[in-house]
Amino acid sequence: MYVYLTGAQMTQPMNRPLAAEHQHTAPFSDPRDLNCTAPTIKRIPDTISRHKQPALRPSHSRSRPLVQMPESPRWNAVRRAWNWKPRPARYDPEKPPEFTVWLNILFAFASCFTVSNLYYNQAILNRIAETFDVTFEKASSVATLMQAGYAGGLLLICPLGDIFPRRPFILALVGFTATVWLALCLTTSFPLFSAISFLTGFTTVTPQLMLPLVGDLAPPHRRASCLAIVVSGLSLGVLVARILAGVIAAYTADWRGSYWFGLGVQWLVLGLLYVFLPDYPSKNPGGGEEKLNYVGIFVSIGGLLVTEPLLLQAALVAFLLSAVFTSYWTTLSFLLSSPPYEYSSMVVGLFGLIGVVVILAAPVYSRLVIDKVVPLASAVASLTVELVGVIVGTFTGSFHVAGPVVQAIAIDLGFQFTQIANRSAIYSIQPKARNRVNTAYMVMSFSGQLTGTAVGNRLYAQGGWVYSGSCSIAFIGLAIIISLARGPRETGWIGWSGGWAIRRDDLSPPEKPEKGSDTEADGESVQTEAAAGIENEDKGSTEAR
């Protein structure tokens, strides 16, 4: 509405006529009142309640009308382009988009070539040191800063996926990282290169936003196999980045070729996601029922670890297996470069290719096994295989190369398969908090990686390969004990209530209800919710079914 007010008018009752000396201006009343005059006007937003009008200046001070600046046509064009969505990406609540195999592969591709940002530098640190004329120790800080930035992003950015709509959030992160990445390709300043490395590591958390999204979109009976495809893409990204960076640096004049490759593939990922990533709505618009704010998010993450027994169980296992994984790969180079092997760094690097077999087998194993049994059964089986392989490798690796090979296969298999099983389990709790659940899980896993590196190096320095391997055996044994302390259907912290059956309960065909009964109506309601993408594994739906 448009009203010009003076200070004297503010003292008049809202429904009382004004004094004669003030009749030349409009009374402070409803603008729809026909007795209200409106000479000079000042814009007051309609949304402001008249009972909460801001304090105005005294009558002797002259009020200036509010000037509304016109919006820039260029900004309007940018906003329209940002909000516009191609037809495959538009969300229809009456017909939600299906999580197809091609969309699953797109998520895996995006995860592969975004997480690669963290690992291009690890194969070319010596060339980086030469270019910037710094010591190798100082150049290695680039890799550390990348990982530190990634850890910060896990904690500070990923939980926001429970509040923001995922499509614009993911596109903004990928676009920002791809834009800033150009500076890494061009700068000649090592301090600037280091600072931007930390910044890009901080925003390279797209895979950790996509994994909870898969948990939201994939049907429960295919959740493990869908997660396995994305996790395999994530693991391939670590391997592909190191190999590509080494090959490009070896056959080109400048090591920055790998960074230019990373720049191009990030813009490709951004384009594909812009066209095909559906605009799924936020799970907690405006903070949801919990009225979440930025501080409340972190409080709730800690609360999840102390209120959800399944999450704590999976997070502890992830901590221990991550420690085993990094301890092995950190100390392996010491073992293979020493007598009796004395292998070159090239041969040591080829050991990383052993994990490709496990990475490619993970989706198949998940579809045939993990999707059909309770996650705990698959996790315990994988841990047992890993324990046997680590025992063999620890006590034979000092004199025969077959030992480290067997150990590498067993560690990759146990780590990959257990991680997929545990992720499929924890994504079934609190569907509206999946990003926070994933953050709690990943923070524990990342802490395990740091612990494994420090403990493995320390023990290898004291007692060699057998000492570090024995610690890994103890970690895996503890992980098995933690897994067995709580059954797959147990609702408390410890116990096996609910039975020992390893087959998933939700795979058994439900009893056919009588036609027209309330049970049939409930069943149809649950099926409708499942078709619409709503989590039908919640307790309410289970009871209704």
Rosetta blueprint (number, residue, H / E / L):
1 M L
2 Y E
3 V L
4 Y L
5 L L
6 T L
7 G L
8 A H
9 Q H
10 M H
11 T H
12 Q L
13 P L
14 M L
15 N L
16 R L
17 P L
18 L L
19 A L
20 A H
21 E H
22 H H
23 Q L
24 H L
25 T L
26 A L
27 P L
28 F L
29 S L
30 D L
31 P L
32 R L
33 D L
34 L L
35 N L
36 C L
37 T L
38 A L
39 P L
40 T L
41 I L
42 K L
43 R E
44 I L
45 P L
46 D L
47 T L
48 I L
49 S L
50 R H
51 H H
52 K H
53 Q L
54 P L
55 A L
56 L L
57 R L
58 P L
59 S L
60 H L
61 S L
62 R L
63 S L
64 R L
65 P L
66 L L
67 V L
68 Q L
69 M L
70 P L
71 E L
72 S L
73 P H
74 R H
75 W H
76 N H
77 A H
78 V H
79 R H
80 R H
81 A H
82 W H
83 N H
84 W L
85 K L
86 P L
87 R H
88 P H
89 A H
90 R L
91 Y L
92 D L
93 P L
94 E L
95 K L
96 P L
97 P L
98 E L
99 F L
100 T L
101 V H
102 W H
103 L H
104 N H
105 I H
106 L H
107 F H
108 A H
109 F H
110 A H
111 S H
112 C H
113 F H
114 T H
115 V H
116 S H
117 N H
118 L H
119 Y L
120 Y H
121 N H
122 Q H
123 A H
124 I L
125 L H
126 N H
127 R H
128 I H
129 A H
130 E H
131 T H
132 F H
133 D L
134 V L
135 T L
136 F H
137 E H
138 K H
139 A H
140 S L
141 S H
142 V H
143 A H
144 T H
145 L H
146 M H
147 Q H
148 A H
149 G H
150 Y H
151 A H
152 G H
153 G H
154 L H
155 L H
156 L H
157 I L
158 C H
159 P H
160 L H
161 G H
162 D H
163 I L
164 F L
165 P L
166 R H
167 R H
168 P H
169 F H
170 I H
171 L H
172 A H
173 L H
174 V H
175 G H
176 F H
177 T H
178 A H
179 T H
180 V H
181 W H
182 L H
183 A H
184 L H
185 C H
186 L H
187 T L
188 T L
189 S L
190 F H
191 P H
192 L H
193 F H
194 S H
195 A H
196 I H
197 S H
198 F H
199 L H
200 T H
201 G H
202 F H
203 T H
204 T L
205 V L
206 T H
207 P H
208 Q H
209 L H
210 M H
211 L H
212 P H
213 L H
214 V H
215 G H
216 D H
217 L H
218 A L
219 P L
220 P H
221 H H
222 R H
223 R H
224 A H
225 S H
226 C H
227 L H
228 A H
229 I H
230 V H
231 V H
232 S H
233 G H
234 L H
235 S H
236 L H
237 G H
238 V H
239 L H
240 V H
241 A H
242 R H
243 I H
244 L H
245 A H
246 G H
247 V H
248 I H
249 A H
250 A H
251 Y H
252 T L
253 A L
254 D L
255 W L
256 R L
257 G H
258 S H
259 Y H
260 W H
261 F H
262 G H
263 L H
264 G H
265 V H
266 Q H
267 W H
268 L H
269 V H
270 L H
271 G H
272 L H
273 L H
274 Y H
275 V H
276 F H
277 L L
278 P L
279 D L
280 Y L
281 P L
282 S L
283 K L
284 N L
285 P H
286 G H
287 G H
288 G L
289 E L
290 E L
291 K L
292 L L
293 N L
294 Y H
295 V H
296 G H
297 I H
298 F H
299 V H
300 S H
301 I H
302 G H
303 G H
304 L H
305 L H
306 V H
307 T H
308 E L
309 P H
310 L H
311 L H
312 L H
313 Q H
314 A H
315 A H
316 L H
317 V H
318 A H
319 F H
320 L H
321 L H
322 S H
323 A H
324 V H
325 F H
326 T H
327 S H
328 Y H
329 W H
330 T H
331 T H
332 L H
333 S H
334 F H
335 L H
336 L H
337 S L
338 S L
339 P L
340 P L
341 Y L
342 E L
343 Y L
344 S L
345 S H
346 M H
347 V H
348 V H
349 G H
350 L H
351 F H
352 G H
353 L H
354 I H
355 G H
356 V H
357 V H
358 V H
359 I H
360 L H
361 A H
362 A H
363 P H
364 V H
365 Y H
366 S H
367 R H
368 L H
369 V H
370 I H
371 D L
372 K L
373 V E
374 V L
375 P H
376 L H
377 A H
378 S H
379 A H
380 V H
381 A H
382 S H
383 L H
384 T H
385 V H
386 E H
387 L H
388 V H
389 G H
390 V H
391 I H
392 V H
393 G H
394 T H
395 F H
396 T H
397 G L
398 S L
399 F L
400 H L
401 V L
402 A H
403 G H
404 P H
405 V H
406 V H
407 Q H
408 A H
409 I H
410 A H
411 I H
412 D H
413 L H
414 G H
415 F H
416 Q H
417 F H
418 T H
419 Q H
420 I H
421 A H
422 N H
423 R H
424 S H
425 A H
426 I H
427 Y L
428 S L
429 I L
430 Q L
431 P H
432 K H
433 A H
434 R H
435 N H
436 R H
437 V H
438 N H
439 T H
440 A H
441 Y H
442 M H
443 V H
444 M H
445 S H
446 F H
447 S H
448 G H
449 Q H
450 L H
451 T H
452 G H
453 T H
454 A H
455 V H
456 G H
457 N H
458 R H
459 L H
460 Y H
461 A H
462 Q H
463 G H
464 G L
465 W H
466 V H
467 Y H
468 S H
469 G H
470 S H
471 C H
472 S H
473 I H
474 A H
475 F H
476 I H
477 G H
478 L H
479 A H
480 I H
481 I H
482 I H
483 S H
484 L H
485 A L
486 R E
487 G L
488 P L
489 R L
490 E L
491 T L
492 G L
493 W L
494 I L
495 G E
496 W L
497 S L
498 G L
499 G L
500 W L
501 A L
502 I L
503 R E
504 R L
505 D H
506 D H
507 L H
508 S L
509 P L
510 P L
511 E L
512 K L
513 P L
514 E L
515 K L
516 G L
517 S L
518 D H
519 T H
520 E H
521 A H
522 D H
523 G H
524 E H
525 S H
526 V H
527 Q H
528 T H
529 E H
530 A H
531 A H
532 A L
533 G L
534 I L
535 E L
536 N L
537 E L
538 D L
539 K H
540 G H
541 S H
542 T H
543 E H
544 A H
545 R L
